[in-house]
Amino acid sequence: MNTHSLGRDAAQTSGSSSAAWKRSTKKNRFRRKKGKGNKWWADMDRVSFRVLLTEEMGSNKVSSVLRKYMNEFPILNNNWSDQELVMIVCTLIKMNRSEMALEVLRNQIKEPDRDRVNRVAAASARMGNAQVALGVLEIANHFNLAPDVITFTSAIHACARSGKYDVPMALNLLNEMISANVQPNARTYGAMILAYARMDRWEEILELVNSIPYTDEAHKTEVFTCAIISCSRNRQHHYASRLFELLLEDGVYPGDNVCNAALSSCARTPDVAQLRRIFKLVENHATPSTYSYNCMISAYGNARSMDKALKVFESMQNEATIAPDIVTFNSLLLAAVRSRRLDMFPFILSLINEAGIKWDAITLNILLEGCSLNGDIELAQYYWSQATQGKQPSADVSSEDNHHVTLDRGHFETLMAVYIAAGDYQAVVDLWQKSRLCRRRAKSSKSLNFLLRACEGLKYDKTAVAVLAEFADRGQPLSPIAHQHMLEVFLAADKYDAASAYLHKMMETDGLVSTFSFTVLMKYLAKNKRHSDVLAVFNLYLETCESNDQNSLLQYPTDAVYVLAMRSAVELEDHETVLAIYSGLPTTMSMAVHTELLVLAVSSCESEGDWRAAVTMYDEMTGRLDEDTNVEMYKHIVKIVASAGEFDRALDVGGGQWYRQNRPDQGWGL
């Protein structure tokens, strides 16, 4: 059973088929024709298919139109040029179809063609797909085509950018490259440094940069340039900053592009001092650009220093040759959000209007993000109207000043966040049900989670089931978080049996159930005084952990599960279960929680007159409790021992260490 079937099972239906893919007959000349035996891609010729591929090469996503054509167009029955082959492979990679991409490559590369091999290898590097890159190496070996520096470098770069389990393969490829007497170039070293950075191995980076046989200072600068830019583009900002420091030790200005990359990385870290040094370096060697100032503003925004961000903006305005752009103002807006200075929004927006700059998609998203901080629905709807319809507050603004921002998934997600923050759960459901554009563009895990949270607040379990089934039928992967929210919806609707059944279905699929899944059920049962059922769920949790020891979601955090189980066992006066729970506490448990469980266990010992267990547990915790807790616990233990009249035998437990280390001067403390 997969996550999609779980969503459909929750709806108690086999699931409706996906909505038909409809296109306007006027706007889409590739309209599907009716009639038997007609393939709907038959109206698209090769030239049109190439145009569609070219238009979407610059996007990180694959539109539904292109996805349909990729599924149905007879790709393997055509011979493609190098450029067309690269676009097809990149599209398949973006669709997470690496195996299909390799099948296309094996079908199209029929002879030893180094240029073709290197082009697709470089494409796999740009996409960060190690599977395709390694497959290209296999194809080259199949034709006895010895990989050159481009082939090896592309494969190393692809592994360095791929998943964490593929990164170590970059080291093996470098060794193969050296064994094949292929000399690495600057890009090769840059990719290797990126691989070490992703593995968090700074010492190896230092060893590598010191062992490279630089021909001259220009060669060294080129290597560092490739490394810094690679780290910056792949979110290894800390390492990009440290590499830039190494490069500055030689006293050579590396160039504007490297400085901008280093500025960009520093802007994403709290290292404002390093940012100032780089900015001063740029000022001494060249005129700072708009990009440089934007990085400075962004950095102060990350540091939550709105006043300093405004000072940088004022300095920027004093430069006659530099004009702020929309990125500048977006950085100021984001600085206001992170500094919790939402009162600066009107001032910054007035600056945008004075500059005659139109909002972009990021502008609206930042404004909505600011509204989500305090759940200001009215202001969020006002900004939404400004961005989409151009309704300005001043009456003398012409229609030419309209922003007309194209709404995307992020806008709907952030608007839902505003509604959730304000507690207006019905608005979230209405947005999804009444806005066709929202349903088209906001089909994401984040939107699903917001919808399920709204259904929880409204106690709309049937609506939640329908929404979950809708997302599953549309091919959206259902994350463990979504299933967790579904459990909470059932419990909010006071339908424990449905929640329990849903939990058991989750347990049938590896990696779905988590500690939180059991916690929410136990909280509900404890709240309703169903303590025996709490212990039953706790036992189910322990059994699940034993049978799914590889599921990390079941290993942490465990504190709440044990606290709830212990409290229920104490309420039921089940002393045997209390001792069993305490003896099985995980080693990763925090001391604060361990102390609370000790107090509960000792209180159970007092009720049962079990002085030996109380003394034993306290003896094990001797020296680990804080002073106040230790004194109170010592008095409690002495009281239990005194009630049982077992002073002498109690001193035999642990050699009496618990008594000698903790007793006050008054002897037993009585």
C-alpha positions as CSV (number, residue, x, y, z in Angstrom):
1,M,0.0,0.0,0.0
2,N,1.3,3.4,-0.9
3,T,0.5,6.9,0.4
4,H,-1.9,7.5,-2.5
5,S,-4.0,4.5,-1.8
6,L,-4.1,5.5,1.9
7,G,-5.6,8.8,0.9
8,R,-8.2,7.1,-1.3
9,D,-9.0,4.5,1.4
10,A,-9.7,7.4,3.8
11,A,-12.4,8.6,1.4
12,Q,-13.9,5.1,1.3
13,T,-14.0,5.1,-2.4
14,S,-11.9,3.7,-5.2
15,G,-11.2,7.3,-6.2
16,S,-12.5,9.2,-9.1
17,S,-10.4,9.5,-12.2
18,S,-8.4,12.7,-12.7
19,A,-10.2,15.6,-14.3
20,A,-9.9,15.6,-18.1
21,W,-7.2,17.8,-19.5
22,K,-9.1,20.5,-21.2
23,R,-7.7,23.1,-23.5
24,S,-9.3,26.0,-25.3
25,T,-9.8,25.4,-29.0
26,K,-8.9,29.0,-29.8
27,K,-5.8,29.3,-27.7
28,N,-4.3,25.9,-28.2
29,R,-3.7,24.7,-31.7
30,F,-2.6,21.3,-30.4
31,R,-6.2,20.5,-29.4
32,R,-7.1,16.8,-29.1
33,K,-9.2,15.6,-31.9
34,K,-12.1,13.3,-31.4
35,G,-12.3,9.9,-33.1
36,K,-11.1,6.4,-32.7
37,G,-7.4,5.6,-33.1
38,N,-6.3,9.2,-33.0
39,K,-3.3,9.9,-30.7
40,W,-3.8,13.3,-29.2
41,W,-0.2,14.2,-29.9
42,A,-0.7,13.6,-33.6
43,D,-1.4,17.2,-34.3
44,M,2.0,18.3,-32.9
45,D,4.9,18.0,-35.3
46,R,8.5,17.8,-34.4
47,V,9.1,21.5,-34.8
48,S,6.3,22.4,-32.5
49,F,7.5,19.9,-29.9
50,R,11.0,21.5,-30.1
51,V,9.5,24.9,-29.5
52,L,7.6,23.7,-26.5
53,L,10.8,22.1,-25.1
54,T,12.8,25.3,-25.7
55,E,10.2,27.6,-24.0
56,E,10.4,25.6,-20.8
57,M,14.1,25.0,-20.6
58,G,14.6,28.0,-18.3
59,S,12.0,26.8,-15.8
60,N,12.7,24.4,-12.9
61,K,9.2,22.9,-13.4
62,V,7.5,21.0,-16.2
63,S,4.1,22.3,-17.2
64,S,1.1,19.9,-17.5
65,V,1.1,20.5,-21.2
66,L,4.7,19.4,-21.7
67,R,4.3,16.6,-19.2
68,K,1.5,15.2,-21.3
69,Y,3.5,15.4,-24.5
70,M,6.5,13.8,-22.9
71,N,4.3,10.9,-21.8
72,E,2.7,10.4,-25.2
73,F,5.1,11.7,-27.9
74,P,7.0,8.9,-29.7
75,I,10.4,10.1,-28.5
76,L,12.2,6.8,-29.1
77,N,10.9,6.6,-32.7
78,N,12.7,9.8,-33.8
79,N,16.3,10.8,-34.3
80,W,17.1,13.9,-32.3
81,S,19.9,16.5,-32.7
82,D,22.3,17.1,-29.9
83,Q,20.4,20.2,-28.7
84,E,17.1,18.4,-28.8
85,L,18.5,15.4,-27.0
86,V,19.8,17.7,-24.2
87,M,16.4,19.4,-23.8
88,I,14.6,16.0,-23.7
89,V,17.0,14.6,-21.1
90,C,16.7,17.7,-18.9
91,T,12.9,17.6,-19.1
92,L,12.9,13.9,-18.1
93,I,15.2,14.6,-15.2
94,K,12.9,17.4,-14.0
95,M,10.1,14.9,-14.2
96,N,12.1,12.6,-11.9
97,R,12.4,10.0,-14.7
98,S,16.1,9.3,-14.7
99,E,15.7,5.8,-15.9
100,M,13.7,7.0,-18.9
101,A,16.4,9.6,-19.6
102,L,19.0,6.9,-19.7
103,E,16.8,4.8,-22.0
104,V,16.5,7.7,-24.4
105,L,20.3,8.2,-24.3
106,R,21.0,4.6,-25.1
107,N,18.5,4.8,-27.9
108,Q,20.0,8.0,-29.4
109,I,23.7,7.5,-28.9
110,K,24.5,4.7,-31.4
111,E,28.1,5.4,-32.1
112,P,31.2,6.8,-30.4
113,D,30.5,10.6,-30.5
114,R,32.5,12.5,-27.9
115,D,30.8,15.8,-28.5
116,R,27.3,14.3,-28.0
117,V,28.4,12.4,-24.9
118,N,29.9,15.5,-23.4
119,R,26.9,17.6,-24.1
120,V,24.5,15.3,-22.2
121,A,27.1,14.8,-19.5
122,A,27.2,18.6,-19.0
123,A,23.4,18.7,-18.9
124,S,23.3,16.1,-16.2
125,A,25.8,18.2,-14.2
126,R,23.6,21.3,-14.6
127,M,20.6,19.3,-13.4
128,G,22.6,17.8,-10.5
129,N,21.6,14.2,-11.4
130,A,24.3,11.6,-10.6
131,Q,22.3,8.7,-12.0
132,V,22.3,10.1,-15.5
133,A,25.9,11.3,-15.3
134,L,27.1,7.9,-14.3
135,G,25.0,6.4,-17.0
136,V,26.7,8.6,-19.5
137,L,30.1,7.3,-18.4
138,E,28.8,3.7,-18.9
139,I,27.7,4.6,-22.4
140,A,31.1,6.1,-23.1
141,N,32.8,2.9,-21.8
142,H,30.4,0.8,-23.9
143,F,31.8,2.5,-27.1
144,N,35.4,2.3,-25.8
145,L,35.4,6.1,-25.7
146,A,37.8,7.2,-23.0
147,P,36.3,9.9,-20.9
148,D,38.1,13.3,-21.2
149,V,38.3,16.2,-18.7
150,I,34.8,17.4,-19.7
151,T,33.2,14.0,-19.2
152,F,34.8,13.4,-15.8
153,T,34.2,17.0,-14.6
154,S,30.6,16.8,-15.5
155,A,30.1,13.5,-13.7
156,I,32.0,14.9,-10.6
157,H,29.9,18.0,-10.6
158,A,26.7,16.0,-10.9
159,C,27.6,13.8,-8.0
160,A,28.6,16.9,-5.9
161,R,25.2,18.5,-6.5
162,S,23.1,15.3,-6.2
163,G,21.7,13.6,-3.1
164,K,23.9,13.2,0.0
165,Y,24.5,9.5,-0.8
166,D,25.8,10.3,-4.2
167,V,28.3,13.0,-3.1
168,P,31.1,10.5,-2.0
169,M,31.0,9.1,-5.5
170,A,32.7,12.4,-6.6
171,L,35.8,11.3,-4.7
172,N,35.9,8.0,-6.5
173,L,35.5,9.7,-9.9
174,L,38.4,12.0,-9.2
175,N,40.6,9.0,-8.4
176,E,39.5,7.4,-11.6
177,M,40.3,10.6,-13.5
178,I,43.8,10.8,-12.1
179,S,44.4,7.1,-12.8
180,A,43.4,7.6,-16.4
181,N,46.0,10.4,-16.7
182,V,43.3,13.0,-17.3
183,Q,44.5,16.4,-15.9
184,P,41.8,18.1,-13.8
185,N,40.9,21.7,-14.6
186,A,39.6,24.6,-12.5
187,R,36.0,23.4,-12.8
188,T,37.0,19.9,-11.7
189,Y,38.6,21.3,-8.5
190,G,35.6,23.6,-8.0
191,A,33.3,20.6,-8.1
192,M,35.5,18.6,-5.7
193,I,35.5,21.5,-3.2
194,L,31.7,21.6,-3.5
195,A,31.6,17.9,-2.7
196,Y,33.8,18.3,0.4
197,A,31.7,21.3,1.5
198,R,28.5,19.2,1.3
199,M,30.2,16.5,3.4
200,D,31.3,19.2,5.9
201,R,35.0,18.4,5.5
202,W,36.9,21.7,5.7
203,E,40.2,20.1,6.5
204,E,40.1,18.1,3.2
205,I,39.3,21.3,1.4
206,L,42.4,23.0,2.8
207,E,44.5,19.9,1.9
208,L,43.1,19.9,-1.7
209,V,43.6,23.7,-2.4
210,N,47.2,23.4,-1.0
211,S,48.0,20.4,-3.2
212,I,46.8,21.8,-6.5
213,P,49.8,22.6,-8.8
214,Y,48.9,26.2,-9.7
215,T,50.6,27.5,-12.8
216,D,50.3,31.1,-11.8
217,E,48.2,33.5,-9.7
218,A,45.6,33.7,-12.5
219,H,45.2,29.9,-12.4
220,K,44.7,29.9,-8.6
221,T,42.2,32.7,-8.8
222,E,40.3,30.7,-11.5
223,V,40.2,27.6,-9.2
224,F,38.9,29.6,-6.3
225,T,36.4,31.4,-8.5
226,C,34.9,28.1,-9.6
227,A,34.8,26.8,-6.1
228,I,33.3,30.0,-4.5
229,I,30.6,30.3,-7.2
230,S,29.8,26.6,-7.0
231,C,29.4,26.7,-3.2
232,S,27.4,29.9,-3.4
233,R,25.0,28.5,-6.0
234,N,24.5,25.3,-4.1
235,R,23.8,26.9,-0.7
236,Q,27.2,26.2,0.9
237,H,27.4,29.8,1.9
238,H,29.6,29.3,4.9
239,Y,32.3,27.5,2.8
240,A,32.1,30.1,0.1
241,S,32.8,32.8,2.6
242,R,35.8,30.9,4.1
243,L,37.2,30.2,0.6
244,F,37.0,33.9,-0.2
245,E,39.0,34.7,3.0
246,L,41.7,32.3,1.8
247,L,41.8,33.9,-1.6
248,L,42.2,37.4,0.0
249,E,45.3,36.3,1.9
250,D,47.2,36.7,-1.4
251,G,46.1,40.3,-1.7
252,V,44.8,39.9,-5.2
253,Y,41.4,41.4,-6.3
254,P,39.5,38.3,-7.6
255,G,37.1,40.2,-9.8
256,D,33.5,41.5,-9.5
257,N,31.9,38.2,-10.2
258,V,33.7,36.4,-7.4
259,C,33.1,39.3,-5.0
260,N,29.4,39.3,-5.9
261,A,29.2,35.5,-5.3
262,A,30.9,36.0,-1.9
263,L,28.6,38.9,-1.0
264,S,25.6,36.8,-1.9
265,S,26.8,34.0,0.4
266,C,27.6,36.3,3.3
267,A,24.1,37.9,2.9
268,R,22.7,34.5,3.7
269,T,24.8,34.0,6.8
270,P,25.0,36.0,10.0
271,D,28.6,37.0,9.2
272,V,28.0,40.7,8.7
273,A,31.6,41.6,9.5
274,Q,32.9,39.6,6.6
275,L,30.3,41.2,4.4
276,R,31.6,44.6,5.3
277,R,35.1,43.6,4.5
278,I,34.1,42.3,1.0
279,F,32.1,45.4,0.4
280,K,35.0,47.7,1.3
281,L,37.2,45.6,-1.0
282,V,34.8,46.2,-3.9
283,E,34.7,49.9,-3.1
284,N,38.5,50.1,-3.2
285,H,38.8,48.4,-6.6
286,A,35.6,49.2,-8.4
287,T,32.3,51.1,-8.1
288,P,29.8,49.0,-6.2
289,S,26.9,47.8,-8.3
290,T,23.2,47.5,-7.6
291,Y,23.8,43.9,-6.9
292,S,26.4,44.7,-4.3
293,Y,24.1,47.1,-2.5
294,N,21.2,44.6,-2.7
295,C,23.4,42.0,-1.0
296,M,24.3,44.4,1.8
297,I,20.6,45.2,2.4
298,S,19.7,41.5,2.3
299,A,22.5,40.7,4.8
300,Y,21.3,43.3,7.3
301,G,17.8,42.0,6.8
302,N,19.0,38.5,7.8
303,A,20.6,40.1,10.9
304,R,17.3,41.8,11.7
305,S,18.8,45.2,11.5
306,M,16.3,47.3,9.7
307,D,18.0,50.6,10.5
308,K,21.3,49.6,9.0
309,A,19.6,48.2,5.9
310,L,18.0,51.7,5.4
311,K,21.4,53.4,5.8
312,V,22.8,51.2,3.0
313,F,19.8,52.2,0.9
314,E,20.5,55.8,1.6
315,S,24.1,55.4,0.5
316,M,22.8,53.7,-2.6
317,Q,20.6,56.6,-3.4
318,N,23.5,59.0,-3.2
319,E,25.3,57.2,-6.0
320,A,24.5,59.0,-9.2
321,T,25.2,56.0,-11.5
322,I,23.2,53.4,-9.5
323,A,19.4,53.1,-9.4
324,P,17.5,50.7,-7.1
325,D,15.6,47.9,-8.7
326,I,12.7,45.7,-7.5
327,V,15.2,43.4,-5.9
328,T,16.4,46.3,-3.7
329,F,12.9,47.1,-2.5
330,N,12.1,43.4,-2.0
331,S,15.2,43.2,0.2
332,L,14.0,46.2,2.2
333,L,10.5,44.6,2.6
334,L,12.0,41.3,3.7
335,A,14.3,43.1,6.2
336,A,11.2,44.7,7.6
337,V,9.5,41.3,8.0
338,R,12.5,39.7,9.6
339,S,13.0,42.7,11.9
340,R,9.3,42.6,12.8
341,R,9.0,46.2,11.5
342,L,5.8,45.9,9.6
343,D,5.2,49.6,10.2
344,M,7.8,50.2,7.5
345,F,5.7,48.7,4.7
346,P,3.9,51.9,3.7
347,F,7.1,53.8,3.6
348,I,8.9,51.2,1.4
349,L,5.8,50.9,-0.9
350,S,5.8,54.6,-1.4
351,L,9.5,54.4,-2.4
352,I,8.5,51.8,-5.0
353,N,5.8,54.0,-6.4
354,E,8.1,57.0,-6.5
355,A,10.7,54.9,-8.5
356,G,7.9,53.9,-10.9
357,I,8.7,50.2,-10.4
358,K,6.1,47.5,-10.7
359,W,5.7,44.8,-8.1
360,D,6.8,41.3,-9.0
361,A,5.7,37.9,-7.6
362,I,8.2,38.1,-4.8
363,T,6.9,41.5,-3.6
364,L,3.4,40.2,-3.1
365,N,4.7,37.1,-1.3
366,I,6.8,39.2,1.1
367,L,3.9,41.4,1.9
368,L,1.6,38.5,2.6
369,E,4.4,36.9,4.7
370,G,4.4,40.1,6.8
371,C,0.6,39.9,7.2
372,S,0.9,36.3,8.4
373,L,3.0,37.4,11.4
374,N,-0.1,38.9,13.1
375,G,-2.9,37.4,11.1
376,D,-3.9,40.6,9.4
377,I,-6.4,39.3,6.9
378,E,-7.8,42.8,5.9
379,L,-4.3,44.1,5.0
380,A,-3.4,40.8,3.2
381,Q,-6.5,41.1,1.0
382,Y,-5.7,44.7,0.3
383,Y,-2.2,43.8,-1.0
384,W,-3.7,40.9,-2.9
385,S,-6.1,43.3,-4.6
386,Q,-3.3,45.8,-5.3
387,A,-1.2,43.2,-7.0
388,T,-3.8,41.5,-9.1
389,Q,-6.2,44.2,-10.0
390,G,-4.2,47.4,-9.7
391,K,-6.6,49.1,-7.3
392,Q,-4.5,51.9,-5.9
393,P,-5.5,53.8,-2.7
394,S,-5.1,57.1,-4.5
395,A,-7.8,58.0,-7.1
396,D,-5.5,59.8,-9.5
397,V,-3.4,56.7,-10.4
398,S,-4.0,55.6,-14.0
399,S,-4.6,52.0,-15.1
400,E,-1.1,52.0,-16.6
401,D,0.3,51.8,-13.1
402,N,-1.4,48.5,-12.3
403,H,1.0,45.8,-11.1
404,H,-0.9,42.7,-12.5
405,V,1.2,40.1,-10.7
406,T,0.8,36.6,-12.0
407,L,-0.3,34.5,-9.1
408,D,1.6,31.3,-8.4
409,R,1.6,28.5,-5.8
410,G,3.6,30.5,-3.3
411,H,1.0,33.3,-3.1
412,F,-1.9,31.0,-2.3
413,E,0.2,29.1,0.2
414,T,1.2,32.3,2.0
415,L,-2.4,33.6,1.9
416,M,-3.5,30.4,3.6
417,A,-0.8,31.0,6.2
418,V,-2.4,34.4,6.9
419,Y,-5.8,32.8,7.4
420,I,-4.4,30.1,9.6
421,A,-2.5,32.7,11.8
422,A,-5.8,34.6,12.1
423,G,-7.7,31.5,13.0
424,D,-10.1,32.0,10.1
425,Y,-10.2,28.3,9.1
426,Q,-13.3,28.6,6.9
427,A,-11.5,31.1,4.7
428,V,-8.8,28.5,3.9
429,V,-11.5,26.0,2.9
430,D,-13.4,28.5,0.9
431,L,-10.2,29.7,-1.0
432,W,-9.6,26.1,-2.1
433,Q,-13.2,25.2,-3.0
434,K,-14.2,28.5,-4.7
435,S,-11.0,29.5,-6.5
436,R,-10.3,27.4,-9.6
437,L,-7.0,29.1,-10.0
438,C,-6.0,28.1,-6.5
439,R,-6.8,24.5,-7.2
440,R,-4.8,24.6,-10.4
441,R,-1.7,26.2,-9.1
442,A,-1.5,25.4,-5.4
443,K,-1.6,21.7,-5.5
444,S,1.3,21.2,-3.1
445,S,2.1,19.5,0.2
446,K,2.1,22.8,2.0
447,S,-1.4,23.7,0.7
448,L,-2.7,20.3,1.7
449,N,-1.3,20.7,5.2
450,F,-3.0,24.1,5.6
451,L,-6.3,22.6,4.4
452,L,-6.1,19.7,6.8
453,R,-5.2,22.1,9.7
454,A,-8.2,24.2,8.8
455,C,-10.4,21.1,8.7
456,E,-9.1,20.2,12.1
457,G,-10.0,23.7,13.5
458,L,-13.5,23.4,12.0
459,K,-13.9,19.7,12.9
460,Y,-14.7,18.9,9.2
461,D,-13.5,15.4,9.0
462,K,-15.5,14.6,5.8
463,T,-14.1,17.6,4.1
464,A,-10.6,16.6,5.1
465,V,-11.1,13.1,3.7
466,A,-12.4,14.5,0.4
467,V,-9.5,16.9,0.1
468,L,-6.9,14.2,0.9
469,A,-8.5,11.9,-1.7
470,E,-8.5,14.8,-4.2
471,F,-4.8,15.4,-3.8
472,A,-4.0,11.7,-4.0
473,D,-6.0,11.2,-7.2
474,R,-4.1,14.2,-8.7
475,G,-0.8,12.5,-8.1
476,Q,0.3,14.6,-5.2
477,P,2.6,12.6,-2.9
478,L,1.2,12.5,0.6
479,S,3.8,13.1,3.3
480,P,3.8,11.7,6.8
481,I,2.9,15.2,8.0
482,A,-0.3,15.2,6.0
483,H,-1.3,11.8,7.4
484,Q,-0.4,13.2,10.9
485,H,-2.8,16.1,10.3
486,M,-5.5,13.7,9.2
487,L,-5.2,11.8,12.5
488,E,-5.7,15.1,14.3
489,V,-8.7,16.0,12.2
490,F,-10.5,12.7,13.2
491,L,-9.6,13.4,16.9
492,A,-10.8,17.0,16.7
493,A,-14.1,15.6,15.4
494,D,-14.2,13.3,18.3
495,K,-14.0,10.2,16.1
496,Y,-11.3,8.1,17.9
497,D,-12.3,4.8,16.1
498,A,-11.7,6.4,12.7
499,A,-8.4,7.8,13.9
500,S,-7.3,4.4,15.2
501,A,-8.2,2.7,12.0
502,Y,-6.3,5.3,10.0
503,L,-3.3,4.8,12.2
504,H,-3.3,1.1,11.5
505,K,-3.5,1.8,7.8
506,M,-0.5,4.1,8.1
507,M,1.4,1.4,9.8
508,E,1.1,-0.8,6.7
509,T,3.4,1.5,4.8
510,D,7.0,2.0,5.8
511,G,8.0,5.5,6.8
512,L,4.6,7.0,7.4
513,V,3.9,6.4,11.0
514,S,5.9,8.5,13.5
515,T,6.1,9.1,17.3
516,F,3.7,12.0,16.9
517,S,1.1,9.7,15.4
518,F,0.9,7.7,18.7
519,T,1.3,10.8,20.8
520,V,-1.8,12.5,19.5
521,L,-3.9,9.4,20.1
522,M,-2.6,9.0,23.7
523,K,-3.2,12.7,24.4
524,Y,-6.8,12.4,23.3
525,L,-7.3,9.2,25.4
526,A,-5.7,10.8,28.5
527,K,-7.8,13.9,28.1
528,N,-10.9,11.6,28.1
529,K,-9.7,9.6,31.1
530,R,-9.3,6.4,29.1
531,H,-6.1,5.4,30.8
532,S,-6.2,1.7,29.9
533,D,-6.5,2.6,26.2
534,V,-3.5,5.0,26.7
535,L,-1.4,2.0,27.8
536,A,-2.7,-0.1,24.9
537,V,-1.6,2.5,22.4
538,F,1.8,2.8,24.2
539,N,2.3,-1.0,23.9
540,L,1.4,-0.7,20.2
541,Y,4.0,2.0,19.9
542,L,6.7,-0.2,21.5
543,E,5.8,-3.1,19.2
544,T,5.9,-0.9,16.1
545,C,9.4,0.4,17.2
546,E,10.7,-3.1,17.5
547,S,9.3,-4.2,14.0
548,N,10.4,-0.9,12.3
549,D,13.8,-0.2,13.9
550,Q,15.0,1.5,10.7
551,N,12.2,4.1,10.8
552,S,13.9,7.2,12.3
553,L,10.5,8.9,12.7
554,L,9.7,6.4,15.5
555,Q,13.0,7.1,17.4
556,Y,12.6,10.7,18.4
557,P,11.1,12.6,20.2
558,T,9.8,10.0,22.7
559,D,9.4,12.2,25.8
560,A,5.6,12.8,25.5
561,V,4.8,9.1,24.8
562,Y,6.5,8.0,28.0
563,V,5.1,10.8,30.2
564,L,1.6,10.1,29.0
565,A,2.0,6.3,29.6
566,M,3.5,6.8,33.0
567,R,0.7,9.2,34.1
568,S,-2.0,6.7,33.0
569,A,-0.2,3.8,34.8
570,V,-0.1,5.9,38.0
571,E,-3.8,6.8,37.6
572,L,-4.7,3.1,37.2
573,E,-2.5,2.3,40.2
574,D,-0.8,-0.3,38.0
575,H,2.6,-0.4,39.8
576,E,4.0,-3.2,37.8
577,T,3.5,-1.2,34.5
578,V,5.0,1.8,36.2
579,L,8.2,-0.1,36.9
580,A,8.3,-1.6,33.5
581,I,7.9,1.8,31.8
582,Y,10.6,3.4,34.0
583,S,13.1,0.5,33.4
584,G,12.6,0.9,29.6
585,L,13.3,4.6,29.3
586,P,15.5,5.5,26.2
587,T,19.0,6.8,26.8
588,T,18.3,9.9,24.7
589,M,15.6,11.2,27.1
590,S,16.2,14.6,28.5
591,M,17.0,15.0,32.2
592,A,14.0,17.2,32.9
593,V,11.6,14.5,31.5
594,H,13.5,11.7,33.3
595,T,13.1,13.6,36.5
596,E,9.4,14.0,36.1
597,L,9.1,10.3,35.4
598,L,11.1,9.5,38.5
599,V,8.7,11.6,40.6
600,L,5.7,9.7,39.2
601,A,7.4,6.4,39.7
602,V,8.3,7.2,43.3
603,S,4.8,8.3,44.0
604,S,3.6,4.9,42.8
605,C,6.1,3.2,45.0
606,E,4.7,5.2,48.0
607,S,1.2,4.1,47.2
608,E,2.3,0.4,46.9
609,G,4.7,0.5,49.8
610,D,7.6,-0.5,47.5
611,W,10.4,1.1,49.4
612,R,13.1,-1.0,47.6
613,A,12.2,0.1,44.1
614,A,12.0,3.7,45.3
615,V,15.4,3.6,46.8
616,T,16.9,1.8,43.8
617,M,15.6,4.4,41.3
618,Y,16.8,7.3,43.5
619,D,20.2,5.7,43.9
620,E,20.6,5.4,40.1
621,M,19.8,9.2,39.8
622,T,22.2,10.3,42.6
623,G,24.4,13.1,41.5
624,R,22.3,13.8,38.3
625,L,19.4,15.8,39.8
626,D,19.5,19.5,40.4
627,E,19.9,20.6,44.0
628,D,16.3,21.6,44.8
629,T,14.9,18.5,43.2
630,N,17.4,16.3,44.9
631,V,16.6,17.6,48.4
632,E,12.8,17.1,47.8
633,M,13.4,13.6,46.4
634,Y,15.6,12.6,49.3
635,K,13.0,13.6,51.8
636,H,10.4,11.7,49.8
637,I,12.5,8.5,49.8
638,V,13.3,8.8,53.5
639,K,9.5,9.1,54.2
640,I,8.8,6.0,52.2
641,V,11.5,4.0,54.0
642,A,10.3,5.3,57.4
643,S,6.8,4.2,56.6
644,A,8.0,0.7,55.8
645,G,10.3,0.6,58.8
646,E,13.2,-0.6,56.7
647,F,16.1,1.8,57.6
648,D,18.7,-0.9,57.9
649,R,17.8,-2.8,54.8
650,A,17.5,0.4,52.8
651,L,21.2,1.2,53.6
652,D,22.2,-2.1,51.8
653,V,20.8,-0.8,48.5
654,G,23.7,0.4,46.3
655,G,26.0,0.2,49.3
656,G,24.1,3.1,51.0
657,Q,25.7,5.5,48.6
658,W,22.3,7.3,48.1
659,Y,22.2,8.0,51.8
660,R,25.8,9.1,52.4
661,Q,25.9,11.5,49.5
662,N,22.6,13.2,50.1
663,R,21.8,13.0,53.8
664,P,21.8,16.3,55.8
665,D,23.6,16.8,59.1
666,Q,20.4,15.7,60.9
667,G,21.0,12.0,60.0
668,W,17.9,10.7,58.2
669,G,16.5,14.1,57.8
670,L,13.4,13.3,59.9
